[in-house]
Amino acid sequence: MLSIGAITIITTFLSPYVIMLGWKASNMLSHDREGKSAADTMREEEVEEADRPEK
């Protein structure tokens, strides 16, 4: 009986984090209108930001 309670408590606290990781993975695997993945779009934005001169 003790192990069932421990598993319940661990699952309760880990569930929100697993859900967040699932949403992030889903966004990374989804595609935008141009046929590029979300990861490609994020990389392009990082490159553009790196090319901007600092103020």
C-alpha atoms as one frame of an Amber mdcrd trajectory, in Angstrom:
protein
   0.000   0.000   0.000   2.828   2.387   0.763   4.267   2.151  -2.744   0.899
   3.053  -4.305   0.793   6.223  -2.195   4.364   7.126  -3.119   3.676   6.634
  -6.818   0.558   8.786  -6.546   2.458  11.619  -4.867   5.359  11.493  -7.341
   2.988  11.424 -10.311   0.988  14.344  -8.921   4.049  16.560  -8.659   5.646
  15.525 -11.974   2.510  15.778 -14.144   2.635  19.569 -14.771   6.265  19.342
 -15.899   5.557  16.423 -18.218   2.642  18.357 -19.729   4.827  21.445 -20.302
   7.509  19.335 -21.981   4.841  17.784 -24.182   3.624  21.211 -25.329   7.201
  22.318 -26.066   7.882  19.142 -28.037   4.648  19.624 -29.957   5.610  23.197
 -30.865   9.047  22.081 -32.017   7.551  19.407 -34.269   4.775  21.552 -35.718
   5.173  23.345 -39.006   4.300  26.899 -39.880   2.658  28.093 -43.117   5.903
  28.239 -45.105   6.631  24.563 -44.533   9.469  25.253 -42.115   9.521  23.700
 -38.701   9.155  25.885 -35.644  12.759  25.042 -34.725  13.995  26.428 -38.080
  12.050  29.636 -37.508  13.541  30.007 -34.021  17.067  29.458 -35.376  16.534
  32.131 -38.055  15.374  34.598 -35.404  18.465  33.857 -33.307  20.742  34.478
 -36.310  18.982  37.760 -37.124  19.290  38.847 -33.491  23.000  38.000 -33.468
  23.554  40.069 -36.634  22.027  43.212 -35.134  24.508  45.772 -33.832  24.522
  46.258 -30.088  23.411  49.602 -28.699
